């Protein structure tokens, strides 16, 4: 630090991580997902995705293909840039 202090403590994983100091329960993770994705996915799509993911080890190939969630139309914005070079040089 500017005043000469040294910070030596390190957090290797987030507190909410399964190996952290205060890991979230499954229901807390699901709620966090719902809150963070509000307005991105319709609630029915979010529920569908959660149900699939909870069965992940047992999904069939066809069910794995269903893991691509559909976002709300209002969430998507058309990219007005034309060509790859415009995306990098504006």
C-alpha positions in Angstrom: 0.0 0.0 0.0 1.1 3.6 -0.4 1.5 3.9 3.4 3.9 0.9 3.5 1.3 -1.7 4.8 1.3 -5.1 3.1 -1.8 -7.1 2.5 -1.0 -10.8 3.0 -4.4 -12.4 3.3 -5.8 -14.2 0.3 -9.2 -15.6 -0.3 -8.9 -18.7 -2.6 -12.6 -19.1 -3.2 -15.6 -16.9 -2.8 -17.4 -17.3 0.5 -20.5 -18.6 -1.2 -18.5 -21.3 -3.1 -19.1 -24.9 -2.0 -15.5 -24.8 -0.5 -16.0 -21.3 0.9 -16.7 -20.1 4.4 -20.4 -19.7 3.9 -21.4 -22.0 1.0 -24.8 -21.5 -0.5 -27.4 -24.3 -0.3 -28.9 -25.6 -3.5 -32.1 -23.6 -3.0 -30.0 -20.4 -2.5 -28.0 -21.1 -5.7 -31.3 -21.5 -7.6 -32.7 -18.3 -6.1 -29.5 -16.5 -7.0 -29.8 -17.8 -10.6 -33.5 -16.6 -10.7 -32.6 -13.1 -9.4 -29.6 -12.6 -11.6 -31.5 -13.6 -14.7 -34.7 -11.7 -14.1 -35.6 -9.9 -17.3 -33.2 -12.1 -19.4 -35.3 -15.3 -19.3 -39.0 -15.7 -19.1 -39.9 -17.5 -15.8 -41.2 -20.6 -17.7 -37.9 -20.8 -19.6 -35.9 -20.3 -16.4 -37.9 -23.1 -14.7 -37.4 -25.4 -17.6 -33.6 -24.8 -17.6 -33.4 -25.3 -13.8 -35.2 -28.6 -14.0 -32.9 -29.8 -16.8 -29.7 -28.7 -15.0 -30.7 -30.5 -11.8 -30.8 -33.8 -13.8 -27.6 -33.0 -15.7 -25.7 -36.3 -15.1 -28.8 -38.3 -16.4 -29.7 -36.2 -19.4 -30.1 -37.8 -22.8 -28.3 -36.3 -25.8 -31.6 -34.8 -26.9 -32.1 -33.2 -23.5 -28.6 -31.8 -23.6 -29.5 -30.1 -26.8 -32.3 -28.4 -24.9 -29.9 -26.6 -22.6 -29.7 -23.6 -24.9 -32.1 -21.2 -23.2 -34.2 -18.7 -25.1 -33.9 -15.2 -23.8 -36.6 -12.5 -23.7 -37.1 -10.6 -26.9 -36.6 -7.3 -25.0 -33.2 -8.4 -23.8 -31.7 -8.8 -27.2 -30.5 -5.7 -29.1 -29.5 -5.8 -32.7 -25.9 -5.2 -33.4 -25.7 -2.2 -35.6 -22.0 -2.7 -36.4 -21.1 -4.0 -39.9 -18.1 -6.2 -40.4 -15.6 -7.6 -37.9 -13.2 -4.7 -38.2 -15.8 -2.2 -37.0 -16.3 -4.1 -33.7 -12.6 -3.7 -32.8 -11.8 -0.2 -34.1 -14.4 2.2 -32.9 
